[in-house]
Amino acid sequence: MGYYTYILYSEKLDRYYIGSCEDMEVRIMQHNSGRNKSTKGGIPWQIKHTETFETRLTAISREIGIKKKKSRKYIEWLISSAG
């Protein structure tokens, strides 16, 4: 399987959310069920981008790296460049 870094998008909020997890199916269900405080207001969330890693640490490091950029343009570039 592996670990994932992902980018979600909420049309309702016109906002992106960056996270990491081990099981994408379970995680997107959690976000869209309203269980996650930080994404509750943006339901429904759509997966826009995922990256797969061998270790949890690498996935978390990538998540932090994307968040540190604090750039919507960078996030949108990642999404569009992945095609």
C-alpha positions as CSV (number, residue, x, y, z in Angstrom):
1,M,0.0,0.0,0.0
2,G,2.0,3.0,1.2
3,Y,1.4,6.4,2.6
4,Y,-0.1,9.4,0.9
5,T,0.2,13.2,0.9
6,Y,-3.0,14.6,-0.6
7,I,-4.6,17.9,-1.6
8,L,-8.4,18.3,-1.2
9,Y,-10.5,21.1,-2.6
10,S,-13.8,22.5,-1.4
11,E,-15.9,24.4,-3.9
12,K,-18.1,25.7,-1.1
13,L,-15.2,27.5,0.5
14,D,-12.9,27.8,-2.6
15,R,-10.2,26.4,-0.4
16,Y,-7.5,23.7,-0.4
17,Y,-6.6,21.3,2.4
18,I,-3.3,19.4,2.5
19,G,-2.9,16.3,4.6
20,S,-1.3,12.9,4.8
21,C,-2.6,9.4,5.6
22,E,-2.2,5.7,5.1
23,D,-5.7,4.9,3.6
24,M,-7.1,7.5,1.1
25,E,-10.5,6.0,0.9
26,V,-11.0,6.1,4.7
27,R,-9.5,9.5,5.0
28,I,-11.7,11.2,2.4
29,M,-14.8,9.6,4.0
30,Q,-13.7,11.0,7.3
31,H,-13.3,14.5,5.8
32,N,-16.7,14.3,4.1
33,S,-18.5,12.9,7.1
34,G,-17.8,16.0,9.2
35,R,-15.6,14.2,11.7
36,N,-12.6,16.4,11.0
37,K,-13.0,19.9,12.7
38,S,-10.8,21.7,10.2
39,T,-12.7,20.4,7.1
40,K,-16.2,20.2,8.5
41,G,-17.4,23.4,7.0
42,G,-16.2,22.6,3.4
43,I,-18.1,19.4,2.7
44,P,-18.0,18.0,0.1
45,W,-14.2,17.8,-0.4
46,Q,-12.8,16.5,-3.6
47,I,-9.4,14.8,-4.0
48,K,-7.3,17.0,-6.4
49,H,-3.8,15.5,-6.0
50,T,-2.1,12.6,-4.3
51,E,1.5,11.5,-4.0
52,T,2.5,8.1,-2.7
53,F,5.5,7.4,-0.4
54,E,7.0,4.3,1.2
55,T,7.1,5.7,4.7
56,R,4.8,7.8,6.9
57,L,7.6,10.1,7.7
58,T,8.3,10.9,4.1
59,A,4.5,11.6,3.5
60,I,4.4,13.9,6.5
61,S,7.6,15.7,5.4
62,R,6.0,16.3,2.0
63,E,2.8,17.6,3.6
64,I,4.8,20.0,5.7
65,G,6.8,21.1,2.7
66,I,3.7,22.0,0.7
67,K,2.2,23.8,3.7
68,K,5.4,25.8,4.3
69,K,5.1,27.3,0.8
70,K,1.9,29.0,1.8
71,S,1.1,29.4,-1.8
72,R,-2.2,28.7,-3.6
73,K,-0.3,29.2,-6.9
74,Y,2.1,26.4,-5.9
75,I,-0.8,24.1,-5.0
76,E,-2.6,24.7,-8.2
77,W,0.7,24.2,-10.1
78,L,1.1,20.8,-8.4
79,I,-2.4,19.8,-9.3
80,S,-2.1,20.9,-13.0
81,S,1.4,19.5,-13.5
82,A,0.2,16.0,-12.3
83,G,-2.3,16.0,-15.2
